[in-house]
Amino acid sequence: MKKLIVVLALLCSGTVLADSLTPDQLLQRIRAEKASEEQLMQEREQRFLVEKNQQQAIYQQAMQALRTQEREAAELKAQFEELEQQLTEQERQLKERTGELGELFAVLRQSAGDIAGQWQDSMLNVQQPKRVAQFERFANSRKLPSAEAVEQLWLTLLEDMTASGKVERFDAPVISAGGERNITSVVRVGPFSAYSDTDFLVYQAGDDALRALPKQPNGLSQVKNWLTASEPVAVLPIDPTRGSLLEQLQHQPTFYERVKQGGVVGWVIISLGVLGFVLAAWRLLELQQVVRSVRIQMRDLSNPTLNNPLGRVLGVLGPQPELTDLETLELKLDEAVMQEVPKLERGQGLLKLLAAVAPLLGLLGTVTGMIITFQAITQAGGGDSRLMADGISQALVTTVQGLVVAIPLLFLHSILVARSKGVVRLLEQQCVGLLALHMSAKESRD
């Protein structure tokens, strides 16, 4: 085909070259080109045959390697099946030999997991920080434990039981309420409570230190007395719930926080209460001084002084009273007593008003607190009681504040009224006695 193409190409170009080549020259040229092409074709055929032999050799090598791999695969498969049979047989023998040991291991793992969960918030972790991790590794292990591991687990349990019954003093890291971390001498009563020289201490899961409570309960003085006492038996405050009671005490508001819950109405009630107590104390002291001065005047009725009500009443008579008209003298004495009554009853009306207004203000705070509660329910629903705590606290606290202020003020008002009436009765008795004395003197002169 290629030769035909060459001949056609030459024939096509013959018209072009006809002018320069003769027919003999053209024939000779065609023969030369044909011989060259035949030589090229022979060379290509030789190369193809060489490559064919090479490919045949590679193919033979590949087939030989394939047969080798297939033979090795068959041997490995047979070996795998044999090993699998051996593994099955060994597992069967292991189950027969272990027997109930597997069930025992499952129980031990479950117990270790339960104990690790219970010990998460134990303050004994400060002294033995690695024991929880040890129990967790045992609980998560899938291997059959050794006798040494089971024995170590048992020893750790015995150490916890022993430490639970001891009162120890040791140095431990303590985080103060301000966040400072220091090594402090600590007293620990079993797993229940721990104290430093100044604070009650608690332990939180995940910490490697004890923490001082922000609000310290009472009873730390008993710990200090035990540290300095020589008696083997002492009374110490402990938390049998291992921190739950102390945590609840942290949420219990102080007296000042209770007062703040009353809001503006609560502060108004307290201000009025302070004003009422100051007024009552001032009036009680003043009446006490009046009673004392009246008693002194009663010892010397002939020399009246103006620093007490009785002296001022006696001053109305003068040094030489006229006894001709006893009715006029009686009216003068009654008038003098009536002039002293407002001074003795001064402040009682205001005190009574404060005692009456305090519970009304408490009622006002109650209504205001309920309005705040209903607003919280409207905005956020009634699912979260903490959102309603502010309004309910104000409603209850203001009521208590109003009653706490009103009840003592009523008692103080009654005491003041009784004291002032007692002084008035004393003045009236002295006036009646003076009139009787003057009447008897007049009759004797007549």
C-alpha positions as CSV (number, residue, x, y, z in Angstrom):
1,M,0.0,0.0,0.0
2,K,2.8,2.4,0.9
3,K,4.6,1.5,-2.3
4,L,1.5,2.4,-4.3
5,I,1.2,5.7,-2.6
6,V,4.8,6.5,-3.4
7,V,4.3,5.6,-7.0
8,L,1.2,7.7,-7.3
9,A,3.0,10.6,-5.6
10,L,5.8,10.3,-8.1
11,L,3.4,10.1,-11.0
12,C,1.6,13.2,-9.8
13,S,4.8,15.0,-9.5
14,G,6.0,13.7,-12.9
15,T,4.4,16.6,-14.7
16,V,6.4,18.9,-12.6
17,L,9.7,17.1,-12.9
18,A,9.1,16.1,-16.6
19,D,10.9,19.2,-17.7
20,S,14.1,18.3,-15.8
21,L,14.2,14.5,-15.8
22,T,14.3,12.0,-18.7
23,P,12.2,8.8,-18.6
24,D,15.3,6.7,-17.9
25,Q,16.3,8.9,-15.1
26,L,12.8,8.8,-13.6
27,L,12.7,5.0,-13.8
28,Q,16.1,4.7,-12.2
29,R,15.0,7.1,-9.4
30,I,11.8,5.1,-8.8
31,R,13.8,1.9,-8.5
32,A,16.2,3.5,-6.0
33,E,13.3,4.7,-3.8
34,K,11.7,1.3,-4.0
35,A,14.8,-0.4,-2.8
36,S,15.2,2.1,0.0
37,E,11.6,1.5,1.1
38,E,12.1,-2.3,1.0
39,Q,15.1,-1.9,3.3
40,L,13.2,0.2,5.7
41,M,10.3,-2.3,5.8
42,Q,12.8,-5.1,6.5
43,E,14.3,-3.2,9.4
44,R,10.9,-2.5,10.9
45,E,10.0,-6.2,10.6
46,Q,13.2,-7.2,12.4
47,R,12.5,-4.7,15.2
48,F,8.9,-6.0,15.5
49,L,10.1,-9.6,15.8
50,V,12.6,-8.6,18.5
51,E,10.0,-6.8,20.5
52,K,7.6,-9.7,20.1
53,N,10.2,-12.1,21.5
54,Q,10.8,-9.7,24.4
55,Q,7.0,-9.4,25.1
56,Q,6.7,-13.2,25.0
57,A,9.5,-13.6,27.5
58,I,7.9,-11.0,29.8
59,Y,4.6,-12.8,29.5
60,Q,6.2,-16.1,30.4
61,Q,7.8,-14.5,33.5
62,A,4.4,-13.0,34.5
63,M,2.6,-16.3,34.2
64,Q,5.3,-18.0,36.2
65,A,5.0,-15.3,38.9
66,L,1.2,-15.7,38.9
67,R,1.5,-19.4,39.4
68,T,3.9,-18.8,42.2
69,Q,1.6,-16.3,43.9
70,E,-1.4,-18.6,43.5
71,R,0.5,-21.4,45.1
72,E,1.6,-19.1,48.0
73,A,-2.0,-17.9,48.4
74,A,-3.3,-21.4,48.6
75,E,-0.6,-22.2,51.2
76,L,-1.5,-19.0,53.2
77,K,-5.2,-19.8,53.0
78,A,-4.6,-23.3,54.3
79,Q,-2.4,-21.9,57.1
80,F,-5.0,-19.2,58.0
81,E,-7.8,-21.9,58.2
82,E,-5.5,-24.0,60.4
83,L,-4.7,-21.0,62.7
84,E,-8.4,-20.1,62.9
85,Q,-9.2,-23.6,64.0
86,Q,-6.5,-23.4,66.6
87,L,-7.8,-20.0,67.8
88,T,-11.3,-21.3,68.1
89,E,-10.0,-24.3,70.0
90,Q,-7.9,-22.1,72.3
91,E,-10.9,-19.8,72.9
92,R,-13.0,-22.8,73.8
93,Q,-10.3,-24.0,76.2
94,L,-10.0,-20.5,77.7
95,K,-13.7,-20.4,78.4
96,E,-13.6,-23.8,80.0
97,R,-10.6,-22.9,82.1
98,T,-11.8,-19.4,83.2
99,G,-15.3,-20.6,84.0
100,E,-16.9,-18.2,86.5
101,L,-13.8,-15.9,86.5
102,G,-15.2,-13.9,83.5
103,E,-18.4,-13.2,85.5
104,L,-16.3,-12.2,88.5
105,F,-14.3,-9.8,86.3
106,A,-17.6,-8.3,85.0
107,V,-18.8,-7.7,88.6
108,L,-15.4,-6.2,89.5
109,R,-15.5,-3.8,86.5
110,Q,-19.0,-2.7,87.4
111,S,-18.1,-2.2,91.0
112,A,-15.0,-0.2,90.1
113,G,-17.0,2.0,87.8
114,D,-19.6,2.7,90.6
115,I,-16.9,3.4,93.2
116,A,-15.1,5.8,90.8
117,G,-18.3,7.7,90.3
118,Q,-18.9,7.9,94.1
119,W,-15.4,9.1,94.7
120,Q,-15.5,11.9,92.2
121,D,-16.4,14.5,94.8
122,S,-14.6,12.9,97.8
123,M,-12.2,15.2,99.6
124,L,-9.9,12.2,100.1
125,N,-8.8,12.7,96.5
126,V,-6.7,15.6,97.7
127,Q,-4.5,13.1,99.6
128,Q,-4.8,10.3,97.1
129,P,-5.2,12.0,93.7
130,K,-4.6,8.9,91.5
131,R,-7.1,6.5,93.0
132,V,-10.1,7.6,90.9
133,A,-8.1,7.2,87.6
134,Q,-7.0,3.8,88.8
135,F,-10.6,2.6,89.3
136,E,-11.6,4.1,86.0
137,R,-8.8,2.3,84.1
138,F,-9.9,-1.0,85.8
139,A,-13.6,-0.4,84.9
140,N,-12.7,0.4,81.2
141,S,-10.2,-2.5,80.8
142,R,-11.2,-5.4,78.5
143,K,-8.4,-7.6,79.6
144,L,-8.6,-10.2,82.3
145,P,-7.1,-8.6,85.4
146,S,-4.2,-10.1,87.2
147,A,-4.3,-11.1,90.8
148,E,-2.0,-8.2,91.6
149,A,-4.5,-5.7,90.1
150,V,-7.4,-7.1,92.0
151,E,-5.3,-7.1,95.2
152,Q,-4.4,-3.4,94.6
153,L,-8.0,-2.6,94.1
154,W,-8.9,-4.2,97.4
155,L,-6.0,-2.4,99.2
156,T,-7.3,1.0,97.9
157,L,-10.8,0.2,99.2
158,L,-9.3,-0.6,102.6
159,E,-7.3,2.6,102.6
160,D,-10.5,4.6,101.9
161,M,-12.3,2.8,104.7
162,T,-9.5,3.5,107.1
163,A,-9.3,7.2,106.1
164,S,-13.1,7.6,106.5
165,G,-12.8,6.9,110.2
166,K,-9.8,9.2,110.9
167,V,-9.5,12.8,112.0
168,E,-6.2,14.0,110.4
169,R,-4.2,17.1,110.1
170,F,-2.1,17.6,107.0
171,D,-0.9,20.2,104.5
172,A,-2.9,20.5,101.3
173,P,-3.4,23.1,98.6
174,V,-6.3,25.4,99.4
175,I,-8.0,27.9,97.1
176,S,-9.3,30.9,99.0
177,A,-12.5,32.8,98.3
178,G,-10.5,35.4,96.4
179,G,-9.0,32.7,94.1
180,E,-5.5,32.5,95.7
181,R,-3.9,29.1,95.9
182,N,-1.7,28.3,99.0
183,I,-0.5,25.3,100.9
184,T,-2.3,25.4,104.2
185,S,-2.6,23.2,107.3
186,V,-6.0,21.4,107.0
187,V,-8.0,19.3,109.5
188,R,-10.1,16.6,107.9
189,V,-12.9,14.6,109.6
190,G,-13.2,11.5,107.6
191,P,-14.7,12.2,104.1
192,F,-17.3,14.6,105.6
193,S,-15.7,17.9,106.5
194,A,-12.4,19.8,106.3
195,Y,-11.3,23.0,108.0
196,S,-8.4,25.4,107.9
197,D,-7.5,27.8,110.7
198,T,-9.9,30.4,109.3
199,D,-12.4,28.7,106.9
200,F,-14.6,25.7,106.2
201,L,-13.4,23.8,103.2
202,V,-15.1,21.8,100.5
203,Y,-14.0,19.7,97.5
204,Q,-15.3,19.9,94.0
205,A,-15.0,17.1,91.4
206,G,-12.1,17.6,89.1
207,D,-10.1,19.9,91.4
208,D,-6.8,19.0,92.9
209,A,-7.3,21.3,95.9
210,L,-9.8,22.2,98.6
211,R,-11.8,25.4,98.3
212,A,-12.8,27.9,101.0
213,L,-16.5,28.7,101.3
214,P,-17.5,32.3,100.4
215,K,-20.0,32.3,103.3
216,Q,-18.6,30.7,106.4
217,P,-21.1,28.9,108.8
218,N,-20.9,28.9,112.5
219,G,-18.9,26.4,114.4
220,L,-15.3,27.1,113.4
221,S,-14.5,28.1,117.0
222,Q,-15.2,24.4,118.1
223,V,-12.5,23.3,115.6
224,K,-10.0,25.8,117.1
225,N,-10.9,24.6,120.6
226,W,-10.3,21.0,119.6
227,L,-6.9,21.9,118.1
228,T,-5.8,23.5,121.4
229,A,-7.6,21.0,123.8
230,S,-5.9,18.0,125.4
231,E,-9.1,15.9,125.7
232,P,-9.3,13.0,123.3
233,V,-13.0,13.6,122.7
234,A,-14.4,16.8,121.3
235,V,-17.5,18.1,119.5
236,L,-16.9,19.1,115.8
237,P,-19.4,20.4,113.2
238,I,-19.5,18.1,110.3
239,D,-21.6,17.8,107.1
240,P,-22.9,14.2,106.9
241,T,-24.0,14.8,103.3
242,R,-20.4,15.4,102.3
243,G,-20.9,19.0,101.1
244,S,-24.6,19.2,100.2
245,L,-25.6,21.1,103.4
246,L,-22.7,23.5,103.1
247,E,-23.7,24.1,99.5
248,Q,-27.3,24.9,100.5
249,L,-25.9,27.3,103.2
250,Q,-24.2,29.2,100.4
251,H,-27.5,29.9,98.8
252,Q,-29.1,31.0,102.1
253,P,-29.3,34.8,102.1
254,T,-27.8,36.8,104.9
255,F,-29.7,39.3,106.9
256,Y,-28.6,42.2,104.7
257,E,-29.5,40.2,101.6
258,R,-32.9,39.6,103.0
259,V,-33.3,43.3,103.7
260,K,-32.3,44.1,100.1
261,Q,-35.0,41.8,98.8
262,G,-37.6,44.1,100.1
263,G,-36.6,46.8,97.6
264,V,-37.5,50.5,98.0
265,V,-40.6,49.7,100.0
266,G,-38.5,47.7,102.4
267,W,-36.0,50.4,102.9
268,V,-38.9,52.9,103.6
269,I,-40.3,50.5,106.2
270,I,-36.9,50.2,107.9
271,S,-36.4,53.9,107.9
272,L,-39.8,54.5,109.5
273,G,-39.0,51.7,112.0
274,V,-35.7,53.3,112.9
275,L,-37.4,56.7,113.3
276,G,-40.1,55.1,115.6
277,F,-37.5,53.3,117.8
278,V,-35.4,56.4,118.2
279,L,-38.5,58.4,119.0
280,A,-39.7,55.8,121.5
281,A,-36.3,55.6,123.1
282,W,-36.0,59.3,123.4
283,R,-39.5,59.6,125.0
284,L,-38.9,56.8,127.4
285,L,-35.7,58.3,128.6
286,E,-37.4,61.7,128.9
287,L,-40.3,60.3,130.8
288,Q,-37.9,58.4,133.1
289,Q,-36.1,61.6,133.8
290,V,-39.5,63.3,134.5
291,V,-40.5,60.6,136.9
292,R,-37.2,60.9,138.7
293,S,-37.5,64.7,139.0
294,V,-41.1,64.4,140.2
295,R,-40.1,61.9,142.9
296,I,-37.3,64.3,144.0
297,Q,-39.9,67.1,144.2
298,M,-42.2,65.0,146.3
299,R,-39.6,64.8,149.0
300,D,-39.7,68.6,149.3
301,L,-43.1,70.0,148.4
302,S,-42.5,73.3,150.2
303,N,-39.8,74.4,147.7
304,P,-41.2,73.7,144.2
305,T,-38.8,74.0,141.3
306,L,-39.6,74.6,137.6
307,N,-37.6,71.7,136.2
308,N,-40.4,69.1,136.8
309,P,-44.1,69.0,136.2
310,L,-45.0,68.7,139.8
311,G,-42.9,71.8,140.7
312,R,-44.6,73.8,138.0
313,V,-48.0,72.7,139.2
314,L,-47.1,73.7,142.7
315,G,-45.7,77.0,141.5
316,V,-49.3,77.9,140.4
317,L,-50.3,78.1,144.1
318,G,-47.5,80.5,145.0
319,P,-45.7,80.8,148.4
320,Q,-48.9,81.9,150.2
321,P,-52.0,80.6,148.4
322,E,-55.3,82.2,149.1
323,L,-57.6,79.7,150.6
324,T,-60.8,81.7,150.5
325,D,-61.9,80.2,147.2
326,L,-61.1,76.5,147.0
327,E,-62.9,76.1,143.7
328,T,-60.7,78.7,142.0
329,L,-57.7,77.0,143.5
330,E,-58.8,73.6,142.1
331,L,-59.4,75.1,138.7
332,K,-55.9,76.6,138.7
333,L,-54.4,73.2,139.6
334,D,-56.4,71.4,136.9
335,E,-55.3,74.0,134.4
336,A,-51.7,73.5,135.4
337,V,-52.0,69.7,135.1
338,M,-53.7,70.1,131.7
339,Q,-50.8,72.2,130.5
340,E,-48.3,69.4,131.5
341,V,-50.3,66.7,129.7
342,P,-49.3,67.7,126.1
343,K,-45.6,67.7,127.1
344,L,-45.9,64.3,128.7
345,E,-47.8,62.8,125.7
346,R,-45.5,64.4,123.1
347,G,-44.5,62.0,120.2
348,Q,-47.1,59.4,121.1
349,G,-49.3,60.3,118.1
350,L,-46.4,60.1,115.6
351,L,-45.4,56.7,117.2
352,K,-48.9,55.4,116.8
353,L,-49.0,56.6,113.2
354,L,-45.7,54.8,112.4
355,A,-47.0,51.6,114.0
356,A,-50.1,51.8,111.8
357,V,-48.3,52.8,108.5
358,A,-45.7,50.0,108.7
359,P,-48.0,47.1,108.0
360,L,-49.7,49.1,105.2
361,L,-46.4,49.7,103.6
362,G,-45.7,45.9,103.9
363,L,-49.0,45.3,102.1
364,L,-47.9,47.7,99.4
365,G,-44.6,45.8,99.0
366,T,-46.6,42.6,98.8
367,V,-48.8,43.9,96.0
368,T,-45.7,45.3,94.2
369,G,-43.9,42.0,94.5
370,M,-46.9,40.1,93.1
371,I,-47.0,42.5,90.1
372,I,-43.3,41.8,89.4
373,T,-44.0,38.1,89.7
374,F,-46.9,38.2,87.2
375,Q,-44.7,40.3,84.8
376,A,-42.0,37.6,85.0
377,I,-44.6,34.9,84.3
378,T,-46.0,36.9,81.3
379,Q,-42.5,37.4,79.8
380,A,-40.9,34.0,80.4
381,G,-43.7,31.7,81.4
382,G,-44.0,29.8,84.7
383,G,-41.5,27.0,83.9
384,D,-38.5,28.6,85.7
385,S,-39.3,29.5,89.4
386,R,-36.0,31.4,89.7
387,L,-37.4,34.1,87.4
388,M,-40.3,34.7,89.9
389,A,-38.1,34.6,93.0
390,D,-37.4,38.3,93.0
391,G,-41.1,39.3,93.1
392,I,-42.0,36.6,95.6
393,S,-39.1,37.6,97.9
394,Q,-40.2,41.2,97.8
395,A,-43.8,40.3,98.5
396,L,-43.0,38.2,101.5
397,V,-40.1,40.2,102.9
398,T,-41.9,43.5,102.9
399,T,-44.8,41.9,104.8
400,V,-42.4,40.6,107.4
401,Q,-40.7,43.9,107.7
402,G,-43.9,45.8,108.2
403,L,-45.0,43.4,110.9
404,V,-41.6,43.4,112.6
405,V,-41.6,47.2,112.7
406,A,-45.3,47.6,113.7
407,I,-45.5,45.1,116.6
408,P,-42.6,46.5,118.7
409,L,-43.8,50.1,118.0
410,L,-47.3,49.2,119.3
411,F,-45.7,47.8,122.5
412,L,-43.5,50.9,122.8
413,H,-46.5,53.1,122.3
414,S,-48.4,51.3,125.0
415,I,-45.5,51.7,127.4
416,L,-45.2,55.4,126.6
417,V,-48.9,55.9,127.1
418,A,-48.8,54.0,130.4
419,R,-45.8,56.0,131.6
420,S,-47.3,59.4,130.7
421,K,-50.7,58.5,132.3
422,G,-48.8,57.4,135.4
423,V,-47.1,60.8,135.7
424,V,-50.5,62.6,135.1
425,R,-52.2,60.5,137.8
426,L,-49.3,61.3,140.1
427,L,-49.8,65.0,139.5
428,E,-53.6,64.7,140.0
429,Q,-53.0,62.8,143.2
430,Q,-50.7,65.5,144.5
431,C,-53.1,68.2,143.5
432,V,-55.9,66.4,145.4
433,G,-53.6,66.0,148.4
434,L,-52.8,69.7,148.3
435,L,-56.4,70.7,148.2
436,A,-57.2,68.3,151.1
437,L,-54.3,69.8,153.0
438,H,-55.5,73.4,152.4
439,M,-59.1,72.5,153.3
440,S,-58.1,71.0,156.6
441,A,-55.9,74.0,157.4
442,K,-58.8,76.3,156.6
443,E,-61.2,74.4,158.8
444,S,-58.7,74.4,161.7
445,R,-58.3,78.2,161.5
446,D,-62.1,78.6,161.4
